Amino acid sequence: MSGLDIQAIRKDFPILDQEIYGFPLAYLDNAATSQKPVQVIDAVADYYREDNANVHRGVHRLSQRATDAYEGARSKVRDFVSAQSDKEIVFVRGATEAINLVAHSFVRPMLHAGDEILISHMEHHANIVPWQMLCDQVGAKLVVIPMTEKGELDLTTFDDLLTSKTKIMAVGQVSNALGTINPVKMMTEKAHAKGIPVLIDGAQAVPHMPADVQDLDCDFYVFSGHKMFAPTGIGALYGKQAILEEMVPWQGGGDMILSVSFEKTLYNELPYKFEAGTPNISGAIGLGAAIDYMQSVGIAELAAYEHELLMYATAQVGGLEGLRIIGTSDQKASVLSFMIDGVHPHDVGTIFDQQGVAIRTGHHCAQPVMQFFGIPATARASFAFYNTMDEVDALVGAIQKVQELFA
């Protein structure tokens, strides 16, 4: 068993200490958003209490302190993903905005009719729709890596899908709907062998495993803060510096400029040329605090404990009659999606809530996955390192309650 002191960790997350309908809250919806430790909450509050000012522009002390904290958070993100320079870290609202930035600033200028963009069948809508929009604009084609009944990518034809027409490959590291961990390092190597740039969506990966863009050798890596114990509305885009230097800005406005006249605008240096307007300063500071917190716990340690939780939950839930687990890959991270025979997942979620168990039900912004399995939705329990085996038992009890009510 893990050496983590889970009860001590739980005390850092005040929201967990409450009852729902008289039951202790079992928050098992972490793939949708994670809870925030007091260290993050306090970091955001302290900024507003003591240092609230705009960044990069003021010469007064508050602005200088705010700028130091904001740029300090960038350096923490750099180290967190093992980037080489702060210039490779662009603050964005989240993974969705990061993907759209790459789509418009990097891919759109080189995309022509007949070109192809390669994604996978298990992508979140955020890594489908921006590419569809580009394809519609220029007459390009969206090519999809197929998947198997186990919820794994079917890579038997992968090499053939990488062609001279492929302008970018964009794939998720971990499926939000299934929990499958994809072999993105190997896929990146194969894409690069054919000169194809790669974007990895790490939104579901960074809360559960180390992120190392140098090891992956991806050209872009994106993630959202709110899934890794940071505030909402903040995330980061990593891009190789040489590529970012060549890209045009996506949005125009303050802070992404060096000078403006009616004749010409000179853009700012990296990473600021992609950060138009007043940024989410408190969000960035909160993201930095979340990184500090995760590192204090130990990312390898939390990953090992979450794996124990997932294995325990899979065994307990998988042993129940009348239940089907959706996504049975041997390589998974913290997600257990399932169907209960004869019960719509939305009804499952409502009954679970009445037992104090918070899960997500629906298509999880991954409708092609649901279509592949021929189902409208799933019930999804997703775990974080503050969850307990007792909460898994509460999940099992809630399943049995649903089955009793619909017997």
ABEGO torsion letter per residue (X at the ends): XBABBAAAAAAABAAABBBBGGBBBBBAAAAABBBBBAAAAAAAAAAAAAABBBBGABABAAAAAAAAAAAAAAAAAAAAAGBABAAABBBBAEAAAAAAAAAAAAAAAABBBGBBBBBBAABBAAAAAAAAAAAAAAGBBBBBBBBBAAGBBBAAAAAAABBAABABBBBBABBAAAGBBBBAAAAAAAAAAAGBBBBBBAAAAAAABBBBAAAAGBABBBBBAAAAGBBBGBBBBBBBAAAAAABBBABBEBGABABBBAABBBBBBOAAAABBEBBBAAAAAAAAAAAAAAAAAEAAAAAAAAAAAAAAAAAAAAABBGBBBBGABABBBGBBBBBBBGBBAAAAAAAAAAAGBBBBBEAGGBAAAAAAAGBABBBBBBBBAABBAAAAAAAAAAAAAAAAAAX
